[in-house]
Amino acid sequence: MPGLNVRFTEEELEALRARAEAEGTSMQAIAHEAVVRAISERSRLFEDAAAHVLEVSGELNRRLA
């Protein structure tokens, strides 16, 4: 599986380490989940915006017809 190197400050790395320990998981799992969540959120926001534009455009087109 392809990988990615990510750099953190000492403080960020310590916070990540503490969170992983508190959740009983790995730092890699926490980082992976955060990236996947960010990607999914961006897609959801785009889909919501596109749906809104289609709705508004449809309403405008009905008025102009």
C-alpha positions, 0 to 999 in steps of 0.5 A: 500500500502506498504511504505518505510521510507527514511532518509534525512539530514536537507538540503536535506529535506529542498530542497525537501520541497522547490521543492514540494512547488514550484511544488505545490505537496507533498514531498512524490510525488516528492520522489516517482517519483524520485525512479520510474524514477531511477528504470525505467532508470536502466531497460532501460540501461540494455535493451539498453546494452543487445540489443547492445550485441545481435547486436555485437554478431550477427555480430560476429557470421555472420563473423565466420560462 
